[in-house]
Amino acid sequence: MRPEEGDGSSVAPGFHTMWSELRPVGRHPGTGGYRRFAWSGADAECRAWFAEQARRRGLVHEVDRNGNQWAWLGNPAAGDAVVTGSHLDSVPDGGAFDGPLGVVSAFAALDELRARGVRFAKPLGIVNFGDEEGARFGLACVGSRLSAGRLTAEEAHRLTDADGVTLPRAMEAAGYDPDAIGADPERLGRIGAFVELHVEQGRALDLTGDRVGVASAIWPHGRWRFDFRGEANHAGTTRLADRRDPMLPYAETVLAARRNARLAGAVATFGKISVEPNGVNAVPSLVRGWLDSRAADRAALDTVVTGIEQAAHEYAEAHGIRLDVVRESFTPVVEFDHALRDEIARILGGAATGLRVPVLGTGAGHDAGILSGTVPTAMLFVRNPTGVSHSPAEYAAEDDCVAGVTALADVLEGLACR
């Protein structure tokens, strides 16, 4: 390691301070998990934190038409900007690291570069993309999808949360203009490279003993809604033979998803369910379940989902249940920009960090994946010793986080300072 980067002594204090300030925001006292949902009070606190970090560093802070936050060093209109960052929202009762680690590390990496005394040859941006997790409105990466033109304003206006609040109403309540949302090609056209740092959502790095990795690709993935419609009835007086209970084919479909995914080397999860009338003493009239499935390639994913759908229809027919299946979102395989990935490997291979940086794929979606069709993108992963994510147990050691910051600083120096 270079003495000025040294043992991370110039990185750790600033990282720890920012992490301590952000950590309490949106944390549920009962579960210890985070509930930082789009356009909520916790989201507003996170946005205020981001704006304050920009102010402390003398960066120009702005919010784009889709509610994404940007902090700029230099003039972004000059073009070929290097941007890093991630998101600050969470899944219900999510962990502390998924998203925020990338944003905190971005500011910490800038601090490290300034401590090194580097001169920036290109504009440098830090971004907080809005509503990446999709926890409130059911669609992931809303902010980046809108900016990249992969979600239209009309489609976004139809998004509704579980309480019946539409996205436009939520944005208005938070002080934003929903009529302004839409594709933002001019802004994205200023970006020459986007590098997102993220906690690994798996154990690949822990198993190899490496602190930091580079992403190769994001598996294709999607979300499907299964609506099983039966007949509401009294749970105590209706004979089993007379019931049209949609919970039965739903339960069988959950098991079928596990079987199909295991056979294909993929993953499939029914992680969300809605039941009507949702009474303890009532046979349901509707069971609505959401399937999330991911695989290493499109053919494997199609095989898994087709198998699950076929099984669901067979189970529904056997129980006299009507079934509708709707694909709510789909993201094809994302191969990160090979030239940028190779350049990052060269930079980190030449940096005296003492790190070996493997290349690995991931089944998790990210804003970097959404932007990849418009902007050269890449990702860095920081070791997660348990592999747990989307849970309060999500964790990364501070030494590994500091190693991630140092690696990100090296990458930014290689891309923006020469």
N, C-alpha and C positions, 0 to 999 in steps of 0.2 A: 504494500500500500504506500501511496505517496504520503509524506509526513503531514501535509496540510489537510489531507483527507483522513489520514491516520486510522485511528481505531473507532472512528465515528464520533469523536468527541465534539466536533463542530456541528454534527447533525442531531445527536440525541437530545440535548436540552430543548431546542426549538421544537422538535417533533413531540417530545413529551408534553410540553406546554400546550401546544395546539390540541393534542389528543385529549388532555385533561379538560380543556375548555369545551370541547365538542361532546365528549363522552356522556354527560348527563342528559343531553337534549333528546327528548322523545323516549326516554327509557321508562318502561313500566315498572313501578315499584314492586308489584307482585310477582311478575315472571322474570324480571331482569332483562327481558327482550326489548327490542325497539319497535316503536309504532310511529315512524316518520312517513306519513302518507302524503301524497301529493296535495298541495294547496291547503294543508291543515295548519294548525298552530305550530306544531313541531317543525313542519316544513319551513314555515316563516322564520323560525328561530335559526334553523340551519342556513337559510339564505342570508340572514343578518350576520351570522358568523362568517360566511364566505366574503361578504362585502367588507367586513371589518378586517379580515386578513389582507384583502387587496389594499385597503386604505393604509394599513400599517406599513406596507411595502412600497407605497407610492405608485401603485399600479392603477391603470384606468379600469374602473368597474362599469360594466354595462349588462343589461338584460335584453336578450333578443326577442323577437316577436312571438316566440314559442315558450318564453319563460326560462330559457337556459341562461345561466350566469357565466360571464366571461371576465377575466382579469388580464389586462394586457401590459406587457413591457415592450415599448416600441410601438410603432404605428402599424396596425394590422392591415391597413389599406396598401401597404408596400408589397404585400403578397409573400408567398413561400414561407408563411409563418409555421413555426413548430409549436404544437399545442399538446398539452397533457392534462390529465384530470380524470374524473369519473362521475359519480353521483353521490348524493347524500340521503336519498330516501331509503326506505327499508320495506321488507316483507312484514307481515304481521308477526310480532315477537321475533324479529330477526336478530342477527348478530351485529356486533359493533364494527366489524372490519369490511364487510361486503359493501363496496362503494366508497365510504369515507376514507379508507386507507389510501386510495388513489388520490383523493383530493388533498388530504393532509400531506401526503408524500410529495405532491406537486409543489406546494408552497415550501416544504422543507428542502426540496431539491434546488429551488431557486435560491433559497438562503445559502445553501452550500456552494452554489456556483458563484454567488457574490463574494462569499468568504474566500474562494479561490482566486478572486480577482479577474475572472474571465471577461472577455469583451464579446458582446453579442453581435453577430453579423446579420441575424434575422429577427423579426418580431417573435416574441415568446408569449404564448397564451396559456391560461389555466382555466378549465371549464368545469362547471357543475351542471350536468344534464338533468333536466327535470323528469320526474315520474319514470325512472328506469325500471323499477321493479313491477310496475303495473298492479300494485296491491289494491288500489282503490277502484280503478276503472276497468281492470281485467285485461289490459293490453300493456305489454312490456315496452319500454323504450319509447314512450310517447314523444318526449322532447326531441330526441334525435331522429325518430321516424318522421316527424313533421318537418324538421329542418332539411332532411334528405329527400323529401317528397315521397316517402314511402307510406305516408298516412295523409290523406287529404283533410282539409278543414271540415268538409262535410261529414266525413267518417268520424273525425274527432268530436264533432258537435253531437254525435249520436251516442257517445260513450256515457254510461250512467253508473253510479256506484250502487252499493247494496241498499242505500236509503232512498234511492230514486233521484239523487242529486246529479244533474248533468255536469259534464266537464265545463261548459260555458258558465254555468251558475257558480261552480266552485272557483273558477278563475276570477270571476267578477268579485266574489266575496273576499278573495285574497288581494284585490286591487289591481288585477291585470285585465287586459282587453282581449276577450276571446275572439273578437271579429278580426284581429290582426294575425292570427296564427296561419301558418302555411309554409310551403317550401321556401328555403332561404339559400338559393344557389350562390348569390353574391358573397355571402359571409363564408360559406364553406369553400368557395373558390379561392379564398385568400390563404387557405391552409395547405402547406406543402407536405406536412406529416402530422399524424396524430398518434401519440403513444399513451396507452392507458395502462397504469399499474393497478393490479388487483390481487387480493388475497387468493391463493389457490383454493378452489372448491373441490377438493379431492386430496389424495395422499401421495401423489406421484413424487413430489419433491422430498417428502419425508422418507419415502422408501429408498430414494437414491442418495439421501443425505445432503442434498443441495439446498441452498437458501433461496436462490432466485432462478427462475426459468423464463424462457421466451416461448410465446404461443406460436403454434404452427397453423392451427385451424380451429374453428368452432363447428361442432357437429350440427347437422340439420336438426331442427326441432320445431315443435308446434303445440298448439293447444286445441282440444276438441271438446265440445259440450255434448253430453249424452242426456237427453230428456226421456225418461221412462214415465209414461202416463198410464195410470190405472184408475182405480175407483176408491174414493174415500169411504170408510165404513167404520162401524163400532168395533174396537179391538176386543171387547168382552163378549159380544153377542153374535158376531159373524163367524159362521163355520169356516174352517180352513179351506174346505172344498169350494166354498162360495166366494172366496176372496179373489180380487184382482190387485194383488199387492206388488207395486213396482220396486219395492226394496229387494225382493228376491232376485230378479234378473240383474239388478244393479250389483248386488253382492257377488253374484256369480261372474259378472263382467270384471269386477276388480281382481278376482282370482285369475281369470283368463288373461288379463293384462300382464300379470306377473309371469305366467307361463310363457306367453308369446315373447316377452322381452328377454327372458332367460335363454330361450332357444336361439334368439337372434344375436345375443351378445349386446343387447341394447338396454335402455331403461324405459319404464312406463309407470306412471304414478297417477292414481286418482287421489288428489290432495285436497280437493274442495268439494263440498256437497251442500245442496239446498233441498229441504224437504217441505212439502205442503200436505196437510195443514200444520205439520210439525207438532202434533200433540201426542203425549205419551199413550193415551187411550184411543188413538185413532189409527186405522189403516191408512197409509199415505195415498194421496191421489197423484202426486208427482214427486219423483226423485230425480234431481238434476245433479249430475256429477261432471266434473271437469278433468279431462285426461291431459297430462303432460307427457310427451314421449320424445325421445332423442336417440339417435344412433350415429354410428361413425360415417355412414353414407346414406344417400337418399333411398337406394334400393332396400336396404335393411329397415329403414324407418317405414317405408311403404308396406313392407311385409308385416311388420309388427302391428301397425294401425289397422290395416285391412283385416288381419286375423282377429283383432279385438272387436272390430265392428261386426264381422260375420258372427262371432260368438255371441255378441250382445243381441243381435237380431234373432238368433236362434233361441236364446233364453227368453227374450221378450215374447216371442210367439208362443212358446211353451206355456207361459203363464197368462196369456191373454192380455198382454201389455203392448201399447203402441210406443214405438221408439223413433225419435228423431235425433240425428247426429249432425252437428254443425261444426265445421272447422272455423275457429275464431281467429287464429293467427298461424302463420307459418314462416319460418326463416330457413332458406336453403343453406347448404354448407358454405362456410366462409373461409376461404383460403386467404390468410393475411398476405399483404403485399410482399412478394418474395424478395424484391430488391431491398426494401426497407428492413425486412427481417434479417437478411444477410448483412446489411450494413450495421445493424445493432449487434449482431454476433461478432462482427469484426471489431466494433468499438469495445465491447466488453471483453473480447478475447485479448485486445491490446492494452486494456486498462489494468493497472497493477492492483486489482481488488482482491486477489486471492480466491476468486469465485470461479467455479466451473458452472456454466450456464446451459443446461440441457434445453432441448426444444420439445414441447409437448402439446398435445391437443386438449380440448376441453369440451364438455357437454353443456356448459353454461353459456347463455346469451349475454351480450354486452353491447354498450353503445358503440364500441369500436367495430363490432361486427355490422351494425346498421350502417355506419359511415363508410364501410370498406368499399362499397361500390362507387363512392363519390370521391373519397380522399384516401391516399395511401395511409394505411393504419397498421399498428403493431401493438402487442401487449407483453407486459412483464408480469410474472406471477411471483408472489412471495409465499414461502413455505407455510403450510398449515399443518401442525403436527398431528392433529386428530382427523383431518379431512372433513370435519363437520362444518356445515354452512347453513344459512337460513335458520339459525337457531342461536339462542343465547350462549351456547357452548362454543360457538365459533371463536377461533383464537389464533394469534400469531405472536411469537415472542418478540420483545422489543429489539433484541439484537438482530433478528431476522428482518424486522421492519426497517431498522437503520441500514442494514445491508441493501434492502430494496431501494431506499432513498439514495444511497450512494450510487447504486447501479443506474437509477433513473437520472441522477445528475450527470453521470458519465455519458449516458446516451444523449441527453439534451446538449451537453457540451459538444459532443461529436456532430450533432445535427444542426445546432443553431449558433455555434460560437466559432465556426471556421469558415 
